[in-house]
Amino acid sequence: MCGQAAAADKADPALEHAKQLLHSTILIDGHNDLPWAVRTDKQAAGRVEAYDLRGKVAGQTDIARLRQGGVGGQFWSVYIPGEMPGGFAHTQLEQIDLATRIIARYPDTFMIARTAADIRAAHKANKIASLLGMEGGHAIENSLGALRAYYTLGVRYMTLTHNVHTDWADSAAFPPVHGGLTQFGEEVVHEMNRLGMLVDLSHVAPETMDDALRVSKAPVIFSHSSARALCDVPRNVPDDILKRVTANGGVVMVTFVTGFIDPAVAKIQQPAMAQYKRRAQGLGIAEQERLENEIMGKLQLPKTTVAKVADHVEHVRKVAGVEHVGIGGDFDGNSDWPEGLSDVSMYPNLFAELIRRGWTDHDLELLAGGNVLRALEQAEKVSRSMQNEPVPGIGK
C-alpha cells in the first residue's frame, strides 16, 4: 500500500509538492473537537485511555492520520454546550482536564504549547504543538476571575459565544439582543488582551464582530469560519468584517464543514439546525446528542468537494489579504465533510488544490500557520504592554 501511495503522489505533482511543504512548515489548525469526541464516545465515555489515538478511532483524529496530514500545531477545543442547564464551570474544568490528559498521554507526539515560541519549539522537536481553545464565553459565568483561571490552565483563545447569547455578547445563532457587546463584554475583550488570550469571533453575531474589532488592541481570530459572500449562513464572516480584519491584523481560519462552505448543503441543513437549537435549550448533554442525531442524521446532503473549501480560502485572501487567512477544519465537531477532506490526514489535498491554482510556497506557508503564529505573537506583545494596568475586579 505504501508503494501505491508513493506512486500516486508521483502521478500528482501538486499533491507531492503539498506533502513536502507541510513537512517543512508548521500547519496549525484552529479548531478540533477531539476532547468532546472522547467525552461523548459510547465506549470511551470520557476515559482517555479507552480512546487510543495510537490506533484507528471512530472519529476523524488519531496520531497516524495527524502525521499523514502534516499537522504541526493544533488548537484543541475545550467545548461545552451553552444550552445545558445549570452552571458551566465544572464541565469546562472537566474538559480542560480531559484535553490536558490526552496531550500528556502521548508525550512522543504532543507537546503542550502556551506561546508562539512553544509552537516553534515543538516543531523543532517533531512534535505536534497542542494549545487549548475555549468555545463559548458562557463558561466564564460572567466572571473575569474565571477567565483568568482558564488562562492559567492553558486556554489561549476563547470564542466569545457559541450557539447561545451570553449576558454580554450576541451569538450568530439567534437574533441579537444586546446589539453586539455590552459594556461588560468590552471589559472581557480588554482583559483577554491583557492576558494574551486570543479573541475568537467564530459563532458570534456580526454586531459582536464589529464591537470586538473596535475594542481589541490585539489581533482577533475566527478559529473555524468561512466566507459569507460564498455561503450565506450566520456562522460565516461578511465581507465588511473581512476588510476590517486586515486593519486589525487578525486571521480568518477557514472551516471545512460542508454546511458552511456549500450553499446547496446549507439550504437543507440550516432549517434542521434551527430546529435543533430551539429544541436543545435546557436539555442535558446526552439528550442533546440524541436530539442532534435524530434531526441531522436523517438529512440527505449533496456531495461537496475540496474545491469549495479552496474557493473560501481564496475569497478571504482576495478581500482580507493573504496574511489574514488560515485553516480551522473543525474535525470531530461535525459529521459532514467534503470529499477528500474528511479527516485530519487530508490537509495536503487542500494545499494541492491551491498549488494547482497558482499559490506560491510563501503564501501557502502563511496560510498553513504563519499568519496565526504572527497573530499570537502580536497578542503576546500587546499583553506585555498592558502589564502595568490594574487587574480588574472578579466579575460583572
N, C-alpha and C positions, 0 to 999 in steps of 0.2 A: 504493500500500500504506500509506503514511503517513497518508493521509486516512482509509482504512478503520480503521486502528488508533485514530486520534483519535476517530472516530465510535463505535468500540466502547467506548472509555473513557467517553464521554459517556453511552452507554447503560448503563454500570455505574458509578454514582456512587461506590461504595465503592472500586473499582479506581482511578478518577481521584484520589480522596482519598489513597489509599495512595501513588501515584506522587508527588503533590505533597509529602506528608510526608517521603518518603525523599529528596526533592531538598533539603529544608531541614535535615534532621537527619543524624547520622552513623551509617550502618549498618555495623556491624563484624561480620564473620563469623569464627567462632573456628577454622575448620579447612578448608583447601583443599589438595588433594594435587597441584596443578599441577606442582611440581618433579619429583615421581615420574613423572607422566604424560609429561613431556618426556624424562626419562631412559629410560623403557621404550617410548616410541613407536617403532614399527618403522622409520619413515622418519627421524625426527629423531635417535633413538639418543643422546640427551643433548646434541645440538648446539642451543644456544639459538636461533641464527639460522635453523635449519631448521624451527622450530615457531613460525611467525609469528603472534603474537597480534593483529596488525592485521587479519588476515583470519579467516575461519571455520575453526576447527580441529576435529580429530576428537573432542576431549574436550568437557567441559562449560564451559570457561572461555576466553574471549577478551575483548579490550578492549571491543568493541561491546556484547557481552552484559553485561559488568560495568557499563557505563554505563547500559544499559537497566534493569538490576536495581537501580540506585541504590546500589551498593556504595561506601562511603566509606572503609572500612578492612578489611584482610584479614590474618589470621594465615596465612602460607604455611607449610604443614607441610614440614619437612625430615626426612621419614620415612625410616628404613632398617629392613629386616626383622630381627627378632631371631632368626629361625630359621636364618639363613645361617651357615655355619661360619666359623671364624677370627675375627680381630679386627674391631671395628666402626668404630674411629676414622677410618680413611682414607675409608671410604664415607660416614660422617657429614660429614666435611670436604668431600668432593666435592658432597654435596647442599646444604650451606650455600653453597658456591661457586656452584653452579648456580642456586640461588634468588636469590642476590645479583646474578648476571649477568642473570637475567630482569628483575629490578627496574630495573637500570641501563640495559638496552636500550631502555626506553620512558620516558624522563625526562619527557615531556609528559603521561604518565598516572600513573606510580607515583612515590612518594616514600618512601624508606626511613624507618622510624619506630622509635625505640627507647624513647620515653617517651609518656605521655599527652599532653603538650604538643606533641610532634611530630605526633600524630594530629590534634589540633585545627589545627595549622599547615597540614597537608596539605589538610584540608577547606577552609580559607580560600583555599588556592591552587587549589582544584578538582582536586586530585589524590587518588589512592587511597593512603592510608597503608598501608605494607607492612611487616609485622613477621614475624619468624621464630618458629615454634613447633616444638620438637623432640619427636618422637613415639617415646618409649621410652627409659627410663633405662639400658638395656643399653649405649647409645652412650657413656656416660662410663667404661665398663670399670672400675668401682669406684674412680674417681679424682676427688677433689674438684678437683684441678688441672685436669683435663679439663673439668669442669663450669664452672669459672671461665673457661677459654679459650673455651668455646662462648658464654658470656655476652658476653665481649669481642667476639666475632664477630657479635653482634647477636641471639642467641637470647633470647626474652623469656618463653617458657614451656617447661616440659618435662613431658611425660606420664611419670609415674614408671615405668610399664611399658607395653609394647604387648601382643602376644599370647604372650609368654613371661614366666616369672618371671625376675627378676634375682636376684643373690645376696643382695639386701637388701629386696626387695619382692615381694608376691604379685600376679600378674595375675588378671584375671577369667576368663581363657581355660582355666585348669586348676584342679583342687582346690588349696587353699593348702598351702604347705609351711613358711612362716615364721610364720603366724598374723598377717599384716599386714606391718608394717615391723620390720626388725631394728634394733639399736642404730645401726648404720651408716646404715640407711635414715633414721632420725630425724636423723642428722647431715647427710644430704643435704638434707632439708627445711629444716633450720636454715640451712644455707649458702645455699640458694635464697632464703630470706627475707633473709639478709644482703646478697645480691647485688641483690635486687629482681626476681628471676625468679619468675614466677607458677608455683605448684604446680598441675599439671594432673592431675586424677584420673579422666579418661576411661580406660577399659581396665583399671583396677585392681580388685582384689577388694574387697568390702565391708569386710573387715578392714583393708585398706590405707587405704581411705577413712577409716575410723574413727580409725586411728592418726594419719594426716596431719592430720585436723581437730583432733585433740588437741594435736599438736605445733606446727602452723603458727601463727605470730604474725600472718601476713598473710592476706588473703582467698585462697581457693583458687578454681580454675575447673574445670569439666568442659567441655572445648573442643568436644566433639561426643558428647553422650549424651542419652538421653531418660528417660522415667519408667517404672520397673519395674512400678509398680502397673497400668499400662495395657498393657504388653507385657513379659512376664516372661522376659527374656533377661539373661544375666550382664553384658552391656555397659551396661545401664541402671541408674539410680540408685534405690535403695529409699527408701520414704517416711521411714524413721527417719533416713536420711542427709540427705534433703532438709530435714528440720526442723533439723538441726544446721548446714546451710549458712547458714541465716538468722542464727544467732548469730555465725558466722564472718565474715559479710559477703561470702560467695562468690557465684558465678554458675554456673548450670547452663545451658549453651548447647545448646539442643535440636537434634538432628540430624534430617536428612530421610531417611536410609536406610530403605527400606521394611521391612527385616528387624528393625529396632529400634523401629518405630512401629506395625506392624500384626501382631497375633498370628497371623493366617491365613498371612502370609508367613513369619513366624518358625518356625511349625510345620514348614514344608517346608525352610527354609533352614538352621536350626540343626544338624540332623544332618549335612548336607552340609558345613557349616563345620567341625564337629568332625572329620570325616574328613580334610578338607584340613589342619587343624592338626596332626593326627597324622602325616600323610604328608610334610608340608613340612619337618619337622625335619631339618636338615643339608643341605638342597638349596641350590644356588646360586640367584641371583636369577632367571635365565632359566628354570630348571627350576621354580621356584615359580610363576612367571607361567603356564607351560604347564599345571601341575597345577591351578591355580585355574580356568583357562578350561575345562579338561577336566571338573572336578567341578561348578562352579557354572553353567557355560554350558548344561548340559542341563536345568536346573530349569524347570518351568512354574509361574510365580508368579501369584497373583491380582492384580488391579489395586488400587492404593491411591490415596486422594485427599488433597488439601490439608487437608481437614477432619481427617484423622487426626493430622497434624502439629500443627494448631491445638489438638486435644484435649490433646496432650502439653504444649504451651506453657501452656495453661490449668491443667493439673494441677500443674505446677511453681509457677505463680502461686498456686494455691489452698493448697498445702502449705508452700512456702518463702516466698512473698510476691512481689509484682510487682517488687521491687527485686533479685531474685535469679534472673532468667530472661533468657536471651539466645539467640542464633542461632548454630549451628555446622553448616552444611549438609553438610560432608564431600564436596563435589564433587570429581570426578576421583579419588576414592578408592574408588568403588564403581560398580556398573552398574545398580542397581535403584532407581528414584525414583518418587515419587507423580506421578500425572497433574497437570500444572500446576506442578510443582516439579522439573523435570528438568534445569535448568541455571541458571547464575548470573543470567540475565535475569529470573527468575521470582519473586524475593522479593516484589514487590508483590502477587502472588496470595495469599500467606500473610497479609500485612498487611490486604488487603481482606477476607479471611475473618474476621479478628479484629475489624475495624471493623464488619462485619455482626453480630458477637456483642456489640457494645456497648463495645469497648475505647476509651478516651479517647486523645487525641493524646499527653497526658503519659505515659500508661502505654506506649503504642507507642514513644515516644522512649526510654524506659528499656530496653525490650526490644531496640530496634534497636542501641543502642550505649552508652546512658547508664550502664547497670549495669556493663558490663565496663570502661568508662573509669574509673568510680569505684573498682572493684577494683584496677585498675592503679595509679591514683594513691595508693591506700592502701598497696599493696605498695611503692611508691617511698618513701612516708613511713616505713614500717617499716624499710626498708633504711637510710635516713638515720639513724634512731635507733640502728642497730646498728653504725655505722661505727667506734666505739671498741673494739669487741670484737676480740680477736686473731684473725688469719686462721688457720683450722685447717690441719692438715697436708695433704699432697697426695693421700693415698689411704687405702684400707681397711687 
